[in-house]
Amino acid sequence: MPNMKNAKKAVKVINKRQNSNNKYATSMKTAIKKVEKAVEAKDKVAAGEALKVAIKRIDKATSKGAVAKNNSARNKSRITKKVNEME
């Protein structure tokens, strides 16, 4: 446990940022899972809609600093490729 005042404040700030980042990252992961579920079900319309939402969520998480730029690019590429490969 921190003893100094600035260390106590740092712990509060870290927790606040961590909660914020977790919110964006979790939202992103959920959207990606929805796309993958739609692809498995071979529902092209649902997959397309879910893809739009997922890309928005991924971009939001990246802009907020919750995930790295390369991570977001990789995720977008993977899910877009899966949707495009559907019959």
C-alpha positions as MATLAB code, in Angstrom:
seq = 'MPNMKNAKKAVKVINKRQNSNNKYATSMKTAIKKVEKAVEAKDKVAAGEALKVAIKRIDKATSKGAVAKNNSARNKSRITKKVNEME';
ca = [
       0.000    0.000    0.000;
       1.392    3.427   -0.893;
       2.274    5.811    1.922;
       3.013    9.040    0.109;
       0.224   11.292   -1.100;
       1.356   11.283   -4.742;
       1.611    7.487   -4.748;
      -1.922    7.180   -3.363;
      -3.185    9.463   -6.116;
      -1.259    7.487   -8.737;
      -3.018    4.291   -7.629;
      -6.416    6.012   -8.014;
      -5.541    7.322  -11.467;
      -4.214    3.943  -12.605;
      -7.412    2.204  -11.480;
      -9.562    4.778  -13.240;
      -7.630    4.422  -16.509;
      -7.634    0.659  -16.223;
     -11.437    0.573  -15.865;
     -11.829    2.858  -18.869;
      -9.474    0.792  -21.025;
     -11.175   -2.445  -19.973;
     -14.547   -1.036  -21.035;
     -13.326   -0.286  -24.572;
     -11.328   -3.507  -24.926;
     -14.217   -5.677  -23.691;
     -16.654   -3.971  -26.035;
     -14.255   -4.589  -28.920;
     -13.783   -8.269  -28.087;
     -17.538   -8.826  -27.808;
     -18.119   -7.244  -31.220;
     -15.427   -9.458  -32.757;
     -17.039  -12.558  -31.253;
     -20.410  -11.563  -32.746;
     -18.838  -11.361  -36.198;
     -17.221  -14.770  -35.784;
     -20.519  -16.267  -34.613;
     -22.344  -14.874  -37.655;
     -19.633  -16.260  -39.947;
     -19.945  -19.704  -38.355;
     -23.714  -19.566  -38.841;
     -23.069  -18.600  -42.500;
     -25.350  -15.568  -42.167;
     -23.815  -13.077  -44.601;
     -26.206  -10.210  -43.785;
     -25.724  -10.494  -40.027;
     -21.965  -10.871  -40.498;
     -21.839   -7.693  -42.572;
     -23.771   -5.705  -39.979;
     -21.697   -7.109  -37.135;
     -18.523   -6.297  -39.078;
     -19.478   -2.611  -39.311;
     -20.090   -2.457  -35.564;
     -16.892   -4.363  -34.793;
     -14.744   -2.048  -36.901;
     -16.227    0.986  -35.133;
     -15.535   -0.551  -31.734;
     -11.993   -1.525  -32.706;
     -11.271    1.996  -33.952;
     -12.726    3.512  -30.785;
     -10.582    1.268  -28.564;
      -7.508    2.216  -30.584;
      -8.210    5.944  -30.445;
      -8.677    5.748  -26.668;
      -5.385    3.878  -26.282;
      -6.949    0.694  -24.935;
      -5.318   -1.447  -27.640;
      -2.266   -0.955  -29.836;
      -2.527    0.172  -33.450;
      -1.078   -3.074  -34.857;
      -3.451   -5.136  -32.710;
      -6.458   -3.275  -34.087;
      -5.212   -3.545  -37.674;
      -4.692   -7.283  -37.255;
      -8.170   -7.799  -35.771;
      -9.883   -5.757  -38.495;
      -7.985   -7.627  -41.194;
      -8.856  -11.041  -39.768;
     -12.577  -10.443  -39.357;
     -12.907   -8.666  -42.717;
     -11.168  -11.575  -44.409;
     -13.510  -14.068  -42.720;
     -16.602  -12.144  -43.839;
     -15.298  -11.739  -47.411;
     -14.500  -15.453  -47.694;
     -18.126  -16.397  -47.027;
     -19.997  -17.775  -50.038;
];
